[in-house]
Amino acid sequence: MSNRMIIGKFVDTGSWIHRLDPRSKTIAMLLFMVAIFLVNTFQEIGIVALFAFVIMWSTKIPLRLYIRSLKPLLFLMIFIFVFHLLFEASGTQLLNMGPIKLYAGGLEKGTLSVSRMILFVSFTAILTLTTPPLRLTQGLEAIMQPLKWLHMSPRKVTLMLSISLRFIPTVFEEADKILKAQASRGLDLKDQSLGRKARLLISLLVPVTISAIRRAEELVDSMESRGYQLNKPRSRFHSLRWQQLDSLLVLAVIILLLIVGLPS
């Protein structure tokens, strides 16, 4: 289970995407998300998908890792597609089988919705796979500096985000250990009914939650033993450097946003 979890992991391939400033990648991701939700046609979704594919290819990360990042949302994507297909009654009727009526409008909207979700997850995976968690936190903290005007601490927000991001693989790792321990005692989930599987998975929540709380307490003790104080000024071993490639990436996403956002 932990080996299938992609979110929160960093894969270093030394590509030019990896060397970009985390601020530019975060800004590009946010602009890309806006572009995703502006697309209304298959032509526009194709343009956005082509851009995302070029970026993924530039990272030199195997395509299978991006595909694995989609697996946890596979059921949700199927549900969204089927929902639009069954309940969107617009356009040409494609099928009429008693109570089941399928329309071209439902097929189109279902495909567009799933495509948006795939692009959303893929570009998020690009950000997390190409940026070390500490660098990502540093970039987010720099971007969130305007929060000070609202009397909010950017450091607190980014600390919570970074710890949450790091705890995702940890929680899956603990669940994997518990499942393996149960399997060593003769439990085989493959031979269980769906209801039995659901009850067994629910029974995982208690030990996984206890383990997560224990890990959190250990993290707090470790931070306190190193003298970490949230409200004290901190220095950085590696400073952020915005370079020409960062500007080009953001500019490319802005152009993409204008292409899909402006009325044709």
C-alpha positions in Angstrom: 0.0 0.0 0.0 2.7 2.5 0.9 4.6 1.7 -2.3 1.5 2.7 -4.3 1.1 6.0 -2.6 2.5 8.8 -4.7 1.3 12.0 -2.9 3.9 13.4 -0.7 6.8 11.6 -2.3 9.8 13.3 -4.1 11.5 11.6 -7.1 14.8 13.3 -8.1 15.7 12.9 -11.8 17.7 16.1 -12.1 15.4 17.6 -14.8 15.1 21.3 -15.4 11.6 21.1 -13.7 13.3 19.9 -10.5 15.6 22.9 -10.5 12.8 25.5 -10.8 12.0 27.7 -7.8 9.1 26.1 -5.8 7.3 29.5 -6.0 7.1 29.4 -9.8 5.9 25.8 -9.8 3.2 26.6 -7.2 2.0 29.7 -9.0 2.0 27.7 -12.3 0.0 24.9 -10.7 -2.6 27.4 -9.4 -2.9 29.1 -12.8 -3.1 25.6 -14.4 -6.0 24.7 -12.1 -7.9 27.8 -13.3 -7.3 26.9 -16.9 -8.6 23.4 -16.2 -11.9 24.7 -15.0 -12.3 27.2 -17.9 -12.2 24.5 -20.6 -15.6 23.7 -22.1 -14.7 21.9 -25.3 -12.6 18.8 -26.2 -10.3 21.0 -28.3 -9.5 23.1 -25.2 -9.1 20.0 -23.0 -6.7 18.6 -25.7 -4.6 21.8 -25.6 -4.4 21.7 -21.8 -3.6 17.9 -21.8 -0.8 18.4 -24.4 0.7 21.1 -22.2 0.5 18.9 -19.1 2.1 16.0 -21.1 5.0 18.1 -22.2 5.7 19.1 -18.6 5.4 15.5 -17.4 7.8 14.4 -20.1 10.2 17.1 -19.1 10.4 15.8 -15.5 11.9 12.5 -16.8 9.7 10.7 -14.2 8.2 7.4 -15.5 4.6 7.8 -16.7 3.5 4.9 -14.5 4.0 7.0 -11.4 1.6 9.6 -12.7 -0.9 6.8 -13.6 -0.5 5.5 -10.0 -1.4 8.9 -8.6 -4.8 8.5 -10.3 -5.7 5.1 -8.9 -7.0 6.3 -5.5 -9.5 8.4 -7.4 -10.5 5.8 -9.9 -13.9 5.0 -8.2 -14.7 8.6 -7.9 -14.0 9.3 -11.6 -16.2 6.4 -12.6 -19.0 7.6 -10.4 -18.8 11.1 -11.8 -18.8 9.8 -15.4 -21.8 7.5 -14.8 -23.7 10.2 -12.9 -23.4 12.6 -15.9 -24.2 9.8 -18.3 -27.4 8.8 -16.6 -28.8 12.1 -15.4 -27.7 14.7 -18.0 -30.6 14.7 -20.5 -29.3 17.1 -23.2 -28.2 16.7 -26.8 -28.9 13.7 -29.1 -30.3 10.6 -27.6 -27.8 7.7 -27.9 -29.6 4.9 -26.1 -33.2 4.2 -25.0 -33.6 1.0 -22.9 -36.7 1.5 -20.8 -35.8 3.6 -17.8 -32.2 4.0 -19.0 -31.8 6.9 -21.5 -28.3 8.1 -22.5 -27.7 11.4 -24.2 -24.7 12.9 -26.1 -24.7 15.8 -23.6 -24.2 13.5 -20.7 -21.4 11.7 -22.4 -19.7 14.9 -23.3 -20.0 16.5 -19.8 -19.0 13.2 -18.1 -15.9 12.9 -20.2 -14.9 16.6 -19.7 -15.4 16.3 -15.9 -13.2 13.2 -15.7 -10.6 14.8 -17.9 -10.5 17.8 -15.7 -9.9 15.6 -12.6 -7.2 13.6 -14.4 -5.4 16.9 -15.3 -5.8 18.3 -11.8 -4.3 15.3 -10.1 -1.5 15.0 -12.7 -0.3 18.5 -12.4 -0.5 18.3 -8.6 1.6 15.1 -8.9 4.1 17.1 -11.0 4.5 19.6 -8.2 5.0 17.1 -5.3 7.1 14.6 -7.3 9.6 17.3 -8.5 9.8 19.4 -5.3 11.3 18.3 -1.9 8.8 18.8 0.9 11.0 21.3 2.7 11.5 23.4 -0.5 7.8 23.2 -1.2 7.1 24.5 2.3 9.6 27.3 1.9 8.0 28.3 -1.4 4.5 28.2 0.1 5.6 30.3 3.0 7.0 32.9 0.6 3.8 33.0 -1.4 1.6 33.3 1.7 3.4 36.4 3.1 0.3 38.6 2.3 -1.6 36.6 5.0 0.3 38.8 7.5 -2.1 41.6 6.5 -4.9 39.4 7.9 -3.0 38.8 11.1 -2.3 35.2 10.1 1.0 33.5 10.4 2.2 32.0 7.0 4.7 29.9 8.9 2.0 28.2 10.9 -0.1 27.5 7.8 2.9 26.1 5.8 4.0 24.0 8.8 0.6 22.4 9.1 0.6 21.8 5.3 4.1 20.3 5.3 3.4 18.0 8.2 0.2 16.9 6.7 1.9 16.2 3.4 4.6 14.2 5.1 2.1 12.2 7.2 0.2 10.9 4.2 2.9 8.3 3.3 3.4 7.6 7.0 -0.3 6.7 7.6 -0.3 4.4 4.5 2.9 2.8 5.7 1.3 2.0 9.1 -1.8 0.7 7.5 0.4 -1.5 5.3 2.2 -2.9 8.3 -1.1 -3.7 10.1 -2.5 -5.5 7.0 0.7 -7.5 6.6 0.5 -8.5 10.3 -3.1 -9.6 9.9 -2.1 -11.5 6.8 0.6 -13.3 8.7 -2.1 -14.5 11.1 -4.0 -16.1 8.3 -6.3 -13.2 7.2 -6.9 -13.0 3.5 -9.0 -10.1 2.3 -9.3 -11.5 -1.2 -11.5 -14.4 0.1 -13.8 -12.1 2.2 -17.2 -10.7 1.1 -17.5 -7.0 0.4 -19.3 -6.3 3.8 -16.6 -8.3 5.6 -13.9 -6.3 3.9 -15.5 -3.0 4.9 -15.7 -4.1 8.5 -12.0 -5.2 8.5 -10.9 -1.9 6.9 -12.9 0.0 9.5 -11.1 -2.0 12.2 -7.9 -0.6 10.8 -8.8 2.9 11.7 -8.2 2.5 15.4 -4.6 1.2 15.3 -3.7 3.5 12.4 -5.1 6.5 14.3 -3.3 5.5 17.5 0.0 5.1 15.5 -0.5 8.5 13.8 -1.0 10.2 17.2 2.1 8.4 18.5 4.1 9.6 15.5 2.8 13.1 16.0 3.9 13.1 19.7 7.3 11.9 18.7 7.6 14.7 16.1 6.6 17.3 18.7 9.2 15.9 21.2 11.9 15.9 18.4 11.1 19.5 17.5 11.2 20.7 21.1 14.5 18.9 21.8 16.0 20.8 18.9 14.8 24.1 20.3 12.3 24.8 17.5 10.1 27.8 18.3 7.5 28.8 15.7 7.4 32.5 16.4 11.2 33.0 16.3 13.0 34.2 13.1 14.6 31.4 11.2 17.4 31.3 8.6 17.5 29.0 5.5 20.4 26.8 4.4 19.2 27.1 0.8 17.7 30.4 -0.3 15.1 30.7 -3.0 16.3 31.9 -6.4 13.9 33.0 -9.1 15.5 32.5 -12.5 14.6 33.1 -16.1 13.2 29.6 -16.5 10.8 30.3 -13.7 9.5 33.3 -15.5 9.1 31.4 -18.7 7.1 28.6 -17.0 4.7 31.1 -15.4 4.4 33.0 -18.7 3.7 29.7 -20.6 0.8 28.9 -18.2 -0.6 32.4 -18.5 -0.6 32.1 -22.3 -2.3 28.7 -21.9 -4.9 30.4 -19.6 -5.6 33.1 -22.2 -6.0 30.5 -25.0 -8.6 28.5 -23.2 -10.1 31.4 -21.2 -10.8 33.9 -23.9 -14.0 33.5 -25.9 -13.4 32.2 -29.4 
